[in-house]
Amino acid sequence: MTPESALSSLIPADLPQRRQLVTPIPGPRSAELAARRATSVAAGVSSSLPVYVERAGGGVIQDVDGNSFIDLGAGIAVTSVGNAAPAVVAAVARQAQDFTHTCFMVGPYEEYIAVCEQLARLTPGTHAKRSVLVNSGAEAVENAVKIARSATGRPAVVVFDHAYHGRTNLTMAMTAKAMPYKSGFGPFAGEVYRAPVSYPLREAAPITGEQAAARTISMIEKQIGADQVAAVVIEPILGEGGFIVPARGFLPALSAWCTANGVVFVADEIQTGFARTGTMFACEDEGVVPDLITLAKGIGGGLPLAAVTGRADLMDAVHTGGLGGTFGGNPVACAAALATFEAYESADLAGAARAIEAQVVPRLRSIAERAPQIAEVRGRGAMIAIELVRPGTLEPDAAEAGRVARECAAQGVLVLTCGTYGNVIRLLPPLVIPPELLDDALDVLESALMSVVR
């Protein structure tokens, strides 16, 4: 099977790949569900779309009223192979018929081992590796910290401005943005230190990645002490913080410093991983080989699964029983992951991500020439951002980002916002999205961006 035919096989044949609005947004059935939600779902849970999903796959989301939206969110980079890739669906069904759960810590099974074997093969580096499977990205980050502290005997963890690592107590401490992730939920875990990151658009004066890394390293050495640092944890492209792409040289310099000082370098690839940025993992772009890598989102074709994969000596430093969890590495999720890994490679979805970049970025940069509220178009592969500001300044404009997202949704296109300042439109289409569908979505996005200019 060619990569092209493998890619097309990931799209459900009976789900038309088109944008279509047949009711006002939201439609009557979605309005009914919203009323039921108000009486049963906690108010602290938010949703981006004002409609309720009935089917999804390929590059579309179909709601309960029959409206079809173009999906530029992929469940926040989760459904990279689509929401209902037939091969993943079949693998899930087969495994569910055999058994849905035993707990690997009680009755182990081959699927868990097979996922760990594949992670050792796929992740950067040729060194011996081990993995532990868990349920969510935040749980993977927590376990990476546990492993680093156990292996080094040191307490401190260094994270970065604009970072996002999760919603548990430790990962909230590691996350930079207060609202909505941290506000009112403290006190948080200690021995977490925040350092400056390379954010080229917002540097006071242009500096290289190496210079930005020297600034960070100086802060660590002076304010924490290298001999106290267990781990440096960084997203190779910072996700919720605004799809910030550090200047080239920043990540390699940090990684080299960690190696020289016995610090565990942890790449949080939860949002960037699995072909999303045009390579299987984002840190490969500059040849960085992390000591530990945290994985989730795109790992399981939509099922809950996460992992920490890393150097065998570090992973095996933890005492027996120190890692695990009741649902970690659930067999159905593992079956889905194995089918998903096959899809990434057989359909060359890293190549598909690069093709998406080639289609989207020139179009957005052309729009930016005419839309003064666009400060920057950035990203790699199918992880692309538009940062919006008040024209003529770098003052973030969160209201404009919200307006654009709402206008797109009203016209049948899902886009997500992000950023420390809430002023970034992020595009995370499924890697299987048909090019013509993506073009239609870009037409809608362009109209929304240019409407304020007109």
N, C-alpha and C positions, 0 to 999 in steps of 0.2 A: 504494500500500500504506500503510495506517495504521501509526502507531508500534506499536500493540498487535499487529497481525498481523506486522509486521517483527520484533518481539521474539519472538513465538512461533516464527517461522521459524528462529530461531537455536538451537532445542532439537532434537536428533535425535529424529525421530518414533518410532523403535524402541527408545528407552531410557526405561523407565518412571521417572517423577519421584516416587519414593517411597523411604522408609527401610525396609530389610528385612534382617533378620539370620536366616540359615538355618544357620549353624554357630557354634560358639564362636569368639571373637576372640582370637588369629588362628585361621583354619581350617587344615585339614591341608595344602592346597596352599601357602598362605602360609608355613606352618612349614617345608615343604620348601625353599622359596626362601630363607628366612632362613638355613637351614643351608648352602646353596650360597653365599650372600652372605658368610658368615663366613669362607669359604676363598678368596674372590676379590676382595672389595671392601675398600678401605682402612678401617681401624677409625675413622679420623677423620671419616668421612662418617656423618651421623646422619639419621634419618627420624622424622617425627612420628607417622605411623600404623604400627601393627605388622602391617599387611597389605600385599599387593602388588596393584597396579591392573591391571585387564584392559580396562575401558572407563570413559569419563567423558564427561559432557556435561550441559548445562543446569545443574542444581544438585546433581547426584549423582556419586559415584565408586563404581564397581562393582569388587569385588575378584575374584581368581582363583577364589575359592570360591563366588561368587554372592551375596555380601553386598553390600548397597547402602547407602552412607553419604551423609548430607547434607553437602555441601561448604561450609564457612564459611571456607575458606582461599584458594580460587581460585589455587592454586599460588603463594602469596604475591603476590596482586594481579595475576597475569599473565593468567589466563583470564577476564577480565571479560566477554567475549562468549560464554563457555562453552568447554569443552575440545575440542569437535568441532563448532563452528558450521558447518552445511552450506555456507554461502557461502564461508567461509574454506577449508574442505576442498576445495571445487571449484577455488578460485583456486590453491591449492597444487598440485593435480593438473595443472591446465593448464600452469602454469609448469614443473613438473618434467618434463613431456613435451617441452617446448621445449629447456631446458637448466637444469642445476642450479647451474652455476658457470662463470664465466670470469675472475673478479677484476675489479672495476670499474676498478682501476688499470691493467689490461692491456687488456681488451676491455669498454668501458663499455656500458650498456644503459639503456633508457628507464625501467624500473621504479624504479631508484635515483633518477632525476630526479623521477619522479612522486611518490615518497614525500617528497622534499625540498620539492616544491611544496606538497603538502598540509600539511606541518609549518609552512611559512611562513604558510599561510592559517589554520591552527587555533590556533597558539600566540598568547599575548597580544601586543598591540601592532600598530600599522599601519606601522611602519618597515620598511625593506628588510631582508630576512633571508637568511641562508645556513645550510646544514646540512652536517654530516658524519655518515655512518652507520657504526656500529661494532657490536660483538657483544653487549656486556653493559653493565649499569649502571655497574660499576666502571670500565670502559674509557671510558664517556662522561664520567664525573667526571674521570678523568685527562686527557682531551683538553680539557675545559673549563679546567682549570688551565693546561695548555700554552698554550691560546689566550690566556687572560688575562695570563699572564706575557709572552708574545710581544708582545701588543698594548700593554702598559703599560711594559714594561722593568723591572718591579718583582718582587721575589722572594717576598714573604710572602703566605700564604693563611690566612684566618681561618675557623675552623669553630667548632662549639658543643658545649657539654655535651650528652650524650645523643645525639649525632649518630651516624648510620651512613651510610657512603658506599661500602663495598666491602671486598674481601679481598685486593686487590693491595697491593704494598708502600706506595705513596703513599696509597691509600685506607684502608689500615689505620691509617696515621698520622693520617688525617682522622677516623677512627672513634673514638668515645669508649670503648666497652666493651671491656675486656681479654679476658675469657673469654666465649665461646670464640674470638673473632675475632682477637685479637692476641697472646695469652699465648704466650711462647716463640718468637715469629717475628721479633723485632727483630734488629738496629737498624732504625729506620724512617727514611723520608725527612725531611729537615729543612725549616726555614722554614714549619712548620705550627703555628699558634697557636690555642689553644682559649679561647673566650669564654663567659660565662654566657648562658643562654637564658631566655626567659620560660616558667616551668613553674608555672602558677597554684596548683595543689594544694600545691606544696612551697616556695612563697615563705615566708620567715620572717615577713613581714607583707604584707598585700594591697597590691599596687602595680599601676598601669596598664601597658598595653603600652608607652606612650611613656616611662614612668619606667624600665621594664626595658631599653628600647633605649638610654636615656641612660646607664645603668650599663654596658652593653656597649660603647658608643661611647667612654666615658671610659677603659675598660680598653685598648681598641685604641689610642687616641691616646697614652696614657701609656706603655704597655708595648711597643708596636710602632712607632707613628708612622704617620699616615695616608699619608705620602708613600712608605712602604715596602710598602704593601698592594696586591697585584695584584688579589685577589678576596676577597669574602665569599661563602661557600658555605653555604646553609641549605636544609633541607627545610621547606616551608611548614607541614606537620604532620610532626613528627619520628616516623619509622616504628619501626625496631627499638628505639629508645630508649623506646618506650612509648606511641605515638600521642599525643604531647604536642601540644596545640593552644596555641600562644602567645596571650597576651592580645591582643585587638584593638588595633591601633596599633603593635605591635612591628615587624611586617614593613615597613609603609610608612615608619616612621621610619628603619629601617636602610637601606632602598632610597634614601631621600632623602639620607641621609648619604653613601652610596656615590656617588651622582650628583654631589654637591657637591665630592667629593674625588677624582674621577677613578678610583674603585675599581669594578671589574667586579662587579656583583651577580648571583650565580648561584643560580637556583632549582633545587634538586635535586628534580625531580618524578617520580623513578623509581617510587616507590610511590604517590604521590598523583595522578599524571597520568591523563589519558584517562577523564574522567567519574566517576572513583572517588569524589570528594568532593562530587558534586552540581553541579559546574561542570566544564568540560572540563579545566581545570587549577586546582589549589587556590589559587594566588596570585591568581586572578581574584576570589576572595571579597572581598578588600579593594582591588581595583583596582591591584594591584602588577604592573608590567611589567618583568620581569627583562631584564638585558642578555644573559645566556645562560641557557638552560634545558636541563637534562639529562633524557633520556627513556629508558625501557626498559620492562620488565615488560608493561604493558597495550598496548604499541604493536603487537604482531604476532600477536595471537590465539593465543599459545602458542609461536610460533617465536622463536628467538634473534635479537633485533634491538635496537639502541639508537641514540641520536642525541644530538648537541649541535646545538641551533638557537639562533641569536642574531643580533645586530646585524651587518649586512653589513660594516661597517668593522672590527669586531673579528675576525670570522671570516676575513676576507680579509687580515688582518695577518700571517698565518702564511705562510712561504715555500712555494712549490710543492714538493710531495713531503713536507711536514712533517706532514700528516695522512693517515691511511689505514690499511690493514691487509688481509691476504689475504682474509679472509672478510667484512669489513665491508660491509653492504648486500647480502648474498647475495640473488640474484634471487628465490629461493623465499620467503625471509622478507619481501622487499619486496612480493611478490604477496599474501602473507597480510596484511601491514600495510594495503595498499590496500583489501582486502575488510573488514578490521576497522574502518578509519576510516568506511567506508560504513555499517557496522552501528551504530557509535556514534551517527551522525547520524540515520539512517532510523528506528531504533528508539527514539530519544531516551533513550539509556542514562544521560545525566546526570539526566534526570527520573526514571528508574528508580532511580537511587541515592538521590535525595531521597525517593522513596516507601519505599525500604528503611529510611532513617533514621526516617521517620514511623511505620513499623511497629515498629521495633526499640527505639528509644530510650525511648519511654514505657513499654514493657514492662520494660526493664531498670531504669529508675528506680523502677518499682513494686516490683520484686524488691529493689532496694537499700534500700528502706524497711524491709524485713523481714530483710535479710541484713547483719549488722553488719560483716562482713569486707569489704564493698564501700565503698571510700573515695570513688570517683568513677566516674561513667559519662560518657564524653566522646567526641568525634569529630564528623565531618561525613559526610553521605552514607552510603556503604557502607564506611566506614573508622571503625569504632567500637571502643572499648576499655572494659574494666572493670578498674580498678586495685584490687588486693586487699591488705589490710593486716591486722595483728593488731587485733581489735576494740578500740575505744577509743583507738587510737594511729594514727600514720602510719608505723609500722614495717612495711616491705614484707614480704609473706608469699609468697615464691616457692614454698614447699611447697604452699600452698593452690592456687595457679595450676596447678601440675603435677597436683595431685589432680583438679581440675575437668576439665582437659583429658583426663586418662586415663579418668575416669568417662564423659565425653561419648563418647569413642572406643569404649568398651565397649558403649555404647548406640546406636552407629551415627551419631554426629555428629562431624565433624572441626572442632575449633577449635585455634587456634594461640596460643602464648604469646609474649611479648616483654617489653621493658623493661630498662633498665639494671640493675634489681634483680631481674629475672626474675619479677615479680609481676603482670604484666598479661595478661589474656585479650584477644586481638584478634579481631575479626570482620571478615572480608573476603570476603563471599559473592560469587559471580559476579553480575553485574548483571542477568542473565537468570533468576535463581532464582524459581520460582513462589511467590507469597505463602503459599499453604497449606503448602508444603514448609518455608519459613522459619518459619512458626508452629510446626510440628512440632519443628524444631530448637530453637526457643526454649523449648518445653516441656521438652526434655531438658536444656538448659542450666540452666533454672530448678531442675529436680529436683536436678542436681548441686550447684548453689550452695546450695540449701536443705537438702541432706542433712546437712551438718555442723551447721546451725542446729538441726535436729530432734534 
